[in-house]
Amino acid sequence: MSVEPHGSALSRVGVVGGGQLARLLGEADRPGISLTVLAGADEPAVATCDEVVVGDARDETALRTLAERVDVITFDHELVDLDQLARLEDEGVLLRPGPGALRAAVDKSFQRQLFAGAGLPLPRFVVVDSPHDARLTEFLDRVDTTPVVKAARGGYDGRGVVFTTGRDDARAAVERLGGDVVVEEHLALRGEVAQLLVRGADGQVVTYPLVTTVQRDGQCAEVRYPCDTGHEVEAAALAARVAELIGAVGVLAVEFFVTDAGLLINEVALRPHNTGHWTIEGARTSQFTNHLAAATGRPLGPTTPTAAHVVMVNVVGGAEPPPPDWSRPRHHGDVAVHDYAKTWRPGRKLGHVTAWGDDATSTRVRAWREARAAGTAGGEDA
């Protein structure tokens, strides 16, 4: 679907970060929209954008150069300096999402406390900055499972997350991670699901169908539509509450734990998200096209699925070379292969495969077959 400019819609979009999300934004349907990325000269998005500002996401001089060339700035990761962004916003630079919203994704300690105050469902947690904090002792006395310790900033794909073996190990993890740390109860899970929505600057919201996610080594290995755990109404309502609470603009992804008591919020992201890559072929409007629509003030497109079943499998670098061989997967009419043009690294998401069809089993088989052909380190037992 094309997103048509209208009224005072903006046309020049800057993207902070040049990884695979920015590369896929560059491949999105974007009539009348030009993309300029702030990135290293060798990052994946350089091949698909219109212009490059070479620099780092936390380089304020480079950010100002980007701002001079575009109408609005958006983001392909959360590794940003919120103080720098707040200064730019105060000077009139248009950021979508803005630093106030981004803080909920950048700073997990802030996020947990904000969400708890709003009555959103979360695992039991405490925020501490020292292994000797009395609040940590009280929390460890209260929970009956070994805690999970999470860095407040910088963690993703399992990084910055420590599954501890007990009280002493938890205290050691708090010491090791340093700064504000979130300590949570370790839950017995029935599964995990992800809810994507897109919110425009005018408050318009479109919601994608809920999907089941499958994790391996702390990283998403597979995404399946339709969701096989239920909770569609609950997840959509909770994600809408989060979007309104933080003032999200663009894609909001909310990852949930599925427990016997219902859904609990695990993670949030304010950018096109890995759990939404299936929408490129699997929905009438991809998350990337809708994210650009929200950032530029265009109408949001329909999120209706294009097939009865869609499965996305990440292609992940193995522990040792060789890197994926993208010539091996077969591009069928019902399979799409996406190479992010990243350099190989163990555990790194290097691309993804999406399959779609009328039957759940055969669709999943096709997705995994082509991901294995590319050389993913994952397996169907994920």
Buried (B, 14 or more C-beta within 10 A) or exposed (E): BEBEBEEEBBBBBBBBBBBBBBBBBBBBBBEEBBBBBBBBEEBBBBEBBEBBBBBBBEBBEBBBBBBEEBBBBBBBBBBBBBEBBBBBBEEEBBBBBBBBBBBBBBBBBBBBBBBBEEEBBBBBBBBBBBBEBEEBBEBBEEBEEBBBBBBBBBBBBBEBBBEBEEBEBBBBBBEEBEEBBBBBBBBEEEBBBBBBBBBBBEEEBBBBBBBBBBBBEBBBBBBBBBBEBEBBEBBBEBBBBBBEBBBBBBBBBBBBBBBEEEBBBBBBBBBBBBBBBBBBBBBEBBBBBBBBBBBBBBBBBEBEBEBEBBBBBBBBBBEEEEBBEBEEBEEEEBBBBBBBBBEBEEBBBBBBBBBBBEEBEBBBBBBBBBBBBBBBBBEBEB
